[in-house]
Amino acid sequence: MTLVETLGRARPGDGVHVGGDRVEATYVVQGVPDLEAAAHEIVVEESTGTDAAGAAVLSRVGGEIVDVEHAGVERLALEAPPLAREGVDSAPVGRVTVAWPAENAASLPALLTMVAGETTERGAFGACRLVRLGIPADLLAACSGPRFGLDGTRKLLGVETRPVIGAIVKPSTGLDPDAFALVAASLAAGGCDFVKDDELLMDPPHCPYAERVPAVRAALDAVEDRTGRRVAYAANATGPIETLGRRLDIAAEHDTAMVMLNAVVLGLDVLRSAATRAAVPLFAHRVMGGILTRPAAVGVSPGVLCGLTRVAGADLVQVGGVAGKIFEDDATIAASAEVCRRPLAQLAAALPTSGGGQGLATVAANASAFGDPGFCHLLGSVATDDPAGATVAVRRVVEAWSEVVW
């Protein structure tokens, strides 16, 4: 494992936490001629943009270096043409912490632009990855966070002693509304707490959102009539911003009880805005998040993305798939779950969600990774592809969780 990869591994306190009176950010950085110079580049680039700013300007918006942790020198983690032109093929690596005045980031878009902005594009760096972010309490208060959160979502769904169990309707696309509703009903009959659309399914001609939502709700109502259990539906309301409000209204009109948004695709501030309007828990899908979190040398860590998604208002936050098919290992997933649940000023905890290759075979691994039932076990094609049928597959998982002793 390279120094860049090692330094990027989650440490206690990484991710998003309550800061003091400044925005404080920690990066894994590789730069020349030394880490102090790299840290100075970050401070300047994300505040004044020039070293020539006057004293009055610097006193108001200028940042400063808080800490520099030296780890060693290694070959450049990323291609950096400006360095290559100078014959540089290796550079110092470490963690640097910098801070800026809180007034520089008076909103979520301003914050994201500052801490994950042009610094990641600087050709003078062989690596630049945000791993820890301290946000002042006043800015956290302006974002409001989850409306229902971990406890509120569990209460709404009537889940007390086991994890929340969700199930995704598969095939992801291709079904018409009636066929889609039949699959949703088969999953619900197995005892899951909610069914949801796949991130790929939005408002296609073969399965229009305005037709799919009432069809699924009617099918789930029929299951409730037979079983006495009400199952929520997380309809994927992702789509053009101009019509997002109408899609949220349709979900409310048909009592879906949940809504899903592709949070990274839409933007975290769109999620924040939707959270203030939607009267139901929001499931934030992180599709496209891998572009930001998977590269070891650039972007943001999974814990930072999970924390920011919570800050933006997600009630359920994807943290990876325990023992599944997603790229994070279980230790990284557990660290991201801690970011979702740690105290964060007045913001409610978010419900960490394990999804991706999840089914009966991953129950024990999820129990070990999360340590308590405060999370969501999200079933996908493992359930719908089961030879015994989706209802039986879900029922087996529900029964397995009922037998877990915490």
C-alpha positions in Angstrom: 0.0 0.0 0.0 1.4 3.4 -0.9 1.8 6.3 1.5 -1.1 8.1 -0.1 -3.4 5.1 0.3 -2.2 4.5 3.9 -2.8 8.1 4.9 -6.2 8.1 3.3 -7.5 5.2 5.5 -10.1 6.5 7.9 -8.9 7.5 11.3 -11.0 8.3 14.4 -12.6 11.7 13.9 -12.3 11.7 10.1 -15.3 12.5 8.0 -17.4 15.5 9.0 -17.4 16.8 12.6 -18.4 20.0 14.5 -15.7 22.6 14.0 -14.9 25.7 16.1 -15.4 29.1 14.7 -13.6 28.3 11.4 -13.9 25.8 8.6 -11.0 23.3 9.2 -10.1 20.8 6.5 -7.5 18.0 6.4 -6.1 16.7 3.2 -3.8 13.9 2.1 -1.4 15.9 -0.1 1.6 15.2 -2.2 3.4 18.3 -3.4 6.6 20.2 -3.9 8.9 21.6 -2.8 7.6 20.5 0.6 4.3 19.9 2.4 4.3 23.4 4.0 4.4 24.9 0.5 1.5 22.6 -0.6 -0.5 23.6 2.4 0.1 27.2 1.6 -1.1 26.6 -1.9 -4.4 25.2 -0.5 -4.9 28.1 1.9 -4.4 30.7 -0.8 -6.2 28.9 -3.7 -9.4 28.5 -1.7 -9.5 32.0 -0.2 -7.9 35.0 -2.0 -6.5 33.1 -5.0 -3.4 35.3 -4.8 -0.5 36.0 -2.4 -0.7 39.7 -3.4 -3.9 40.4 -1.3 -3.6 43.3 1.0 -3.4 43.0 4.8 -7.0 44.1 5.2 -8.3 41.4 2.8 -6.1 38.7 4.4 -7.3 39.6 7.9 -10.9 39.2 6.8 -10.8 36.1 4.5 -7.3 34.7 4.6 -6.7 31.1 5.9 -3.8 29.6 7.7 -2.0 26.3 8.1 -3.0 24.4 11.3 -0.9 21.3 11.1 1.5 19.4 8.8 2.1 15.6 9.2 5.1 14.4 7.2 5.0 10.8 6.0 7.8 10.4 3.5 8.5 10.8 -0.2 7.2 8.6 -3.0 6.5 8.6 -6.8 3.7 10.9 -7.9 0.3 9.3 -7.3 -1.3 11.3 -10.2 0.0 12.6 -13.5 1.1 16.2 -13.0 2.3 17.8 -16.2 3.7 21.0 -14.5 5.9 18.8 -12.3 6.9 16.6 -15.2 8.1 19.6 -17.1 10.4 20.3 -14.3 11.6 16.7 -14.2 9.9 15.9 -10.9 8.7 12.3 -10.5 8.4 12.0 -6.8 7.4 14.3 -3.9 6.7 14.5 -0.2 3.4 13.0 1.1 1.5 13.7 4.2 -1.6 15.1 5.9 -2.1 18.8 6.1 -4.7 20.7 8.0 -5.8 24.2 7.1 -8.5 26.6 8.2 -10.5 29.5 6.8 -12.8 32.0 8.4 -16.4 30.7 8.7 -17.7 33.7 6.7 -16.0 32.3 3.6 -18.5 29.5 3.5 -21.9 31.0 4.3 -23.8 28.2 2.5 -23.4 24.6 1.5 -22.4 25.4 -2.1 -19.9 27.9 -0.8 -18.5 25.3 1.6 -18.2 22.6 -1.0 -16.6 25.0 -3.5 -14.0 26.0 -1.0 -13.0 22.6 0.5 -13.3 20.5 -2.7 -12.6 23.1 -5.3 -9.7 23.9 -7.6 -7.2 22.5 -5.2 -7.9 19.0 -6.5 -7.0 20.3 -10.0 -3.7 21.9 -9.2 -0.9 20.5 -11.3 1.6 21.2 -8.5 0.0 18.3 -6.5 0.6 14.6 -7.0 -2.3 14.0 -4.7 -5.0 16.0 -2.9 -7.8 14.2 -1.1 -10.1 15.7 1.6 -10.4 13.3 4.5 -11.6 15.4 7.4 -13.9 18.4 7.6 -14.8 20.5 10.6 -17.9 22.7 10.0 -18.8 25.5 12.4 -22.0 24.9 14.4 -23.7 28.0 12.9 -23.2 26.7 9.3 -24.5 23.3 10.4 -27.6 25.0 11.9 -28.3 26.7 8.5 -28.3 23.3 6.8 -30.7 21.7 9.3 -29.7 18.1 8.4 -32.1 15.1 8.4 -35.7 15.8 9.1 -36.4 12.3 10.4 -33.0 10.8 10.8 -32.1 7.4 12.2 -34.6 7.3 15.1 -37.4 9.0 13.3 -37.2 6.8 10.3 -37.1 3.6 12.4 -40.1 4.9 14.3 -42.0 5.8 11.2 -41.4 2.3 9.8 -42.2 0.6 13.0 -38.8 -1.0 13.4 -37.5 -1.5 17.0 -35.2 -4.4 17.6 -33.7 -5.2 14.2 -32.2 -3.2 11.3 -34.5 -1.5 8.8 -34.9 -3.9 5.8 -35.3 -2.4 2.4 -35.7 -4.1 -1.0 -35.0 -2.8 -4.5 -37.3 -3.7 -7.4 -35.4 -5.5 -10.1 -35.0 -5.4 -13.1 -33.9 -1.9 -12.6 -35.5 -0.7 -15.8 -37.8 -2.3 -18.5 -40.9 -3.0 -16.5 -44.1 -1.2 -17.1 -45.9 0.3 -14.1 -48.2 -2.8 -13.5 -45.3 -5.3 -13.8 -43.2 -3.1 -11.6 -45.9 -3.0 -8.9 -46.2 -6.8 -8.9 -42.5 -7.1 -8.1 -42.8 -4.5 -5.4 -45.7 -6.4 -3.9 -43.8 -9.7 -3.9 -41.0 -8.0 -2.0 -43.3 -6.4 0.5 -45.1 -9.7 1.2 -41.8 -11.0 2.5 -41.8 -8.5 5.3 -39.4 -5.7 4.3 -40.0 -2.2 5.6 -39.8 -0.4 2.4 -39.3 -1.1 -1.3 -37.6 1.4 -3.6 -36.8 2.2 -7.2 -33.4 1.6 -8.5 -31.3 4.7 -9.1 -31.5 4.1 -12.9 -35.3 4.3 -12.9 -36.6 7.9 -13.0 -39.3 8.8 -15.5 -38.9 6.7 -18.7 -41.7 6.4 -21.3 -42.1 2.7 -20.5 -42.6 3.4 -16.7 -43.7 7.0 -16.2 -43.2 8.3 -12.6 -46.7 9.7 -12.5 -48.2 6.2 -13.3 -45.7 4.1 -11.4 -46.2 5.8 -8.1 -49.9 5.2 -7.8 -49.6 1.6 -9.2 -47.0 0.7 -6.5 -48.9 2.3 -3.7 -52.1 0.4 -4.7 -50.1 -2.9 -4.8 -48.6 -2.2 -1.4 -52.0 -1.3 0.0 -53.2 -4.7 -1.2 -50.4 -6.4 0.7 -51.3 -4.4 3.8 -54.9 -5.6 3.5 -53.6 -9.2 3.5 -50.8 -9.0 6.1 -51.7 -6.0 8.3 -48.2 -4.5 7.6 -47.8 -1.2 5.9 -44.7 -1.0 3.6 -43.3 2.3 2.5 -42.2 3.1 -1.1 -39.1 5.2 -1.8 -40.0 6.5 -5.3 -37.0 7.9 -7.2 -37.9 11.5 -7.7 -34.6 12.3 -9.4 -35.0 14.3 -12.6 -35.0 17.9 -14.0 -34.9 20.5 -11.2 -37.8 22.4 -12.8 -40.2 19.5 -12.1 -38.8 18.1 -8.9 -41.4 19.9 -6.8 -44.2 18.2 -8.8 -42.6 14.8 -8.3 -42.3 15.3 -4.6 -46.0 16.4 -4.6 -47.0 13.2 -6.5 -45.2 11.1 -3.9 -47.0 12.9 -1.1 -50.4 12.6 -2.8 -50.0 8.8 -3.0 -48.5 8.5 0.5 -45.3 6.8 -0.6 -43.9 7.4 3.0 -40.4 7.9 1.5 -38.6 9.5 -1.4 -35.3 8.7 -3.1 -33.0 11.2 -4.7 -29.7 10.6 -6.6 -28.0 13.1 -4.3 -24.6 13.5 -5.9 -26.1 13.7 -9.5 -28.6 16.4 -8.4 -26.2 18.2 -6.1 -26.1 18.2 -2.3 -27.8 21.6 -2.1 -30.7 20.3 -4.2 -31.0 17.5 -1.6 -30.9 20.2 1.2 -33.7 22.1 -0.5 -35.8 19.0 -1.1 -35.3 18.0 2.6 -37.0 21.2 3.7 -40.0 20.5 1.5 -40.5 16.7 1.6 -42.6 15.6 4.6 -41.2 12.1 4.4 -37.7 10.5 4.9 -35.3 11.0 2.1 -33.1 8.1 0.9 -30.0 9.6 -0.7 -28.5 7.4 -3.4 -24.8 8.1 -3.9 -24.6 7.1 -7.6 -21.6 9.0 -9.2 -20.1 9.2 -5.7 -17.5 6.6 -6.7 -15.9 9.2 -9.0 -15.4 11.4 -5.9 -14.5 8.8 -3.3 -12.8 5.8 -5.0 -9.6 7.3 -6.2 -7.0 7.2 -3.4 -5.1 10.3 -4.5 -7.8 12.8 -5.3 -11.4 13.7 -4.3 -13.0 13.2 -0.9 -13.1 10.2 1.4 -16.2 8.1 1.8 -16.7 9.4 5.3 -16.6 13.0 4.1 -19.2 12.3 1.4 -21.4 10.5 3.9 -21.1 13.3 6.4 -21.9 16.0 3.9 -24.9 14.0 2.6 -26.2 13.9 6.2 -25.6 17.6 6.6 -27.6 18.2 3.4 -30.6 16.5 4.9 -30.5 12.8 4.0 -32.3 10.5 6.4 -30.8 7.4 4.9 -27.2 7.5 3.7 -25.5 4.9 1.7 -22.2 3.8 3.3 -21.3 0.9 1.0 -22.2 -2.8 1.0 -20.9 -5.0 3.8 -19.2 -8.1 2.4 -20.8 -7.2 -0.9 -19.9 -5.9 -4.3 -19.1 -2.2 -3.6 -15.5 -1.1 -3.4 -15.2 -0.1 0.3 -14.0 -2.7 2.8 -16.0 -3.3 5.9 -13.7 -1.2 8.1 -14.3 1.8 5.8 -18.0 1.1 5.9 -18.1 1.0 9.7 -16.2 4.3 9.8 -18.7 5.9 7.4 -21.5 4.6 9.5 -19.9 6.3 12.6 -19.9 9.6 10.7 -23.6 9.2 10.0 -24.4 8.5 13.7 -21.9 10.7 15.6 -23.1 13.8 17.5 -23.1 16.7 15.1 -24.4 19.8 16.8 -28.2 19.7 16.7 -28.4 17.6 13.5 -30.1 14.3 13.8 -28.2 11.1 13.1 -28.7 9.6 9.7 -29.5 5.9 9.1 -26.5 4.3 7.5 -27.5 2.0 4.7 -25.6 -1.2 3.5 -26.5 -1.9 -0.1 -24.8 -3.7 -3.0 -24.8 -7.5 -3.1 -26.9 -7.8 0.1 -29.0 -10.8 1.1 -29.2 -13.6 3.6 -25.5 -14.4 3.2 -24.4 -11.0 4.4 -26.6 -10.8 7.6 -23.8 -11.9 9.9 -21.2 -9.6 8.3 -23.6 -6.6 8.6 -24.3 -7.4 12.3 -20.5 -7.5 12.9 -19.7 -4.3 11.0 -22.5 -2.1 12.5 -22.6 -3.5 16.0 -26.2 -2.5 16.7 -29.5 -2.5 14.7 -29.3 1.2 13.9 -28.8 0.8 10.1 -30.6 -0.4 7.0 -29.9 -3.7 5.2 -30.9 -3.1 1.6 -31.6 -6.1 -0.6 -31.2 -6.0 -4.3 -31.1 -8.5 -7.1 -30.0 -11.2 -4.6 -33.6 -11.2 -3.4 -35.4 -10.8 -6.7 -33.3 -13.4 -8.5 -33.7 -16.0 -5.8 -35.1 -19.3 -7.3 -37.5 -19.5 -4.4 -39.0 -16.2 -5.3 -38.6 -12.6 -3.9 -41.2 -13.1 -1.1 -39.4 -16.1 0.3 -36.0 -14.5 -0.1 -37.0 -11.4 1.9 -38.8 -13.5 4.5 -35.6 -15.5 5.1 -33.7 -12.3 5.7 -36.3 -10.9 8.1 -36.3 -14.2 10.0 -32.5 -14.2 10.2 -32.4 -10.7 11.6 -35.1 -11.6 14.2 -32.7 -14.2 15.6 -29.7 -11.9 15.9 -28.8 -11.1 19.6 -27.1 -7.8 19.9 
